[in-house]
């Protein structure tokens, strides 16, 4: 029985061991992944573990520095800053992550359509993409954010439809480089559709590039949402995001409320650093194995 138990233990532990070895092969990737898990924990798990109501007002406790009662102090309304940070993390990630996924899907679909389509369609789509990329994305974002009523759905759509052009160009260029290779031409000779070629062959070849750029897009979405919230065009009151909390703290900078400025600023910075390190780590990892 012992001879059969050992192989079973090895077979079940092997996948986890391989994943752990792959993750820690590059310090950058491991650091980014750990930071990312911490950010996700703060945004999605920690709010349910910290019971105080983030929007309860306590006028007598306004602008209190960190203490046992309020671990990260209170804001000008007497609201618990730690509870606000956790709630703001939920709304920040709940908007930024779907927006990054939406931008990812649009960019991949647009790039594949341009690269696999007829030459006239490629020219039209590329000229349109050039025109979009020529415009500052932040200006476009502010323009449409000021037109539409900000809510969670609007912000997801707005961030998603603004962030895809760079990925679309990358996917198109990679598609153009791959579509004349022998295995793709052989699949075409067998009567495969363009959708089948894209799904079975091209996306598999481009998977490392897509994964790396997908992590960068998450960071871009968090940064764009924080910028909108900082300008009052993001998550609307009574709800908060990390960007809006940072803006409120800076409004009171004359009173030196460091506990209202440093935590949201560090969380935004940590989110961007996590996405950047994860992307760079994946790039180094895939670059060494392709």
Residue, then its C-alpha position, 0 to 999 in steps of 0.5 A: x500500500x505504501x508503494x501505491x500511496x507515494x506515486x499518488x502523492x507525487x502525482x497530485x503535488x506535481x502540478x502545484x510544485x511545477x506551478x510554484x517553481x514556474x512562479x518563483x523562477x523569476x523574482x519579478x513575477x513572484x513579487x508582482x503576483x504576491x502584490x496582486x493577490x494582496x490587492x485583490x484581498x484588500x478589494x474583495x475579501x477584507x471589506x467583509x472582515x472589517x465590520x464598521x460601516x464605511x459611510x457612517x458619519x461621526x461628526x465628533x470624531x472628524x479628522x482624528x488621526x489613527x488610533x485604536x478606535x480608528x486604525x487609519x483615522x477618520x475623514x472630515x465627516x468622521x467616517x472610518x478611513x480604513x472602512x472607506x479604503x476597503x470599500x473604495x478598493x472594492x469599487x475600484x477593482x469591480x470597475x477596473x477589472x471588467x473594463x480591462x477585460x472588455x478592452x482586451x476582448x475588443x482589442x483582440x477581435x479588432x486586431x484579428x479582423x484587421x489581420x485576417x480580413x481582406x486588404x481593403x478592410x485592413x486599410x480601413x481599420x488601420x486608418x481608423x485606428x491611426x486616427x484614434x491613437x492620434x488623439x490623447x486618450x485622457x482627453x477623450x476619456x474626460x470628454x465622454x465622462x463629462x457627457x454621460x452620467x457616471x455610474x459603474x456600468x458607464x465607467x466600465x464601458x467608457x474605460x473599456x472602449x478607450x483602452x483597446x487601440x494599442x492592443x489591437x495594433x499589436x494583435x494585428x501586427x502579430x497576425x500579419x506575421x503569423x498568417x503566412x506560416x506553413x501551418x496556417x496555410x495548410x489549415x486554409x488549404x483544408x478548408x478551415x474558416x478564418x474564425x477557426x484559424x484565429x481560435x485554434x492557431x493564432x491565439x495559441x501562438x499569441x497567448x504569451x503576448x496577450x497575457x502580458x499585455x492583459x496584465x498591463x491593461x489592468x494597471x492602465x484601467x486602475x490608473x484611468x479610473x483613479x484619474x477620473x475619480x480624482x477629477x470628480x468624474x469617476x465613482x460618485x458619492x456616497x460611494x468612494x474609490x481610491x482616486x476620490x479618497x486621494x482627492x478628498x485628502x489633498x483638498x485638506x492638505x493644509x491641515x496635514x491629514x497624512x492618513x487621508x493621503x498616503x493610504x489611497x495613494x499607496x494602494x493606487x501605486x501598489x496596484x500599478x506596480x503589481x500589474x507592471x511587475x507581473x507583466x514584466x515577469x511574465x514577459x521575461x518568463x515567456x521570453x525565455x521559453x518561446 
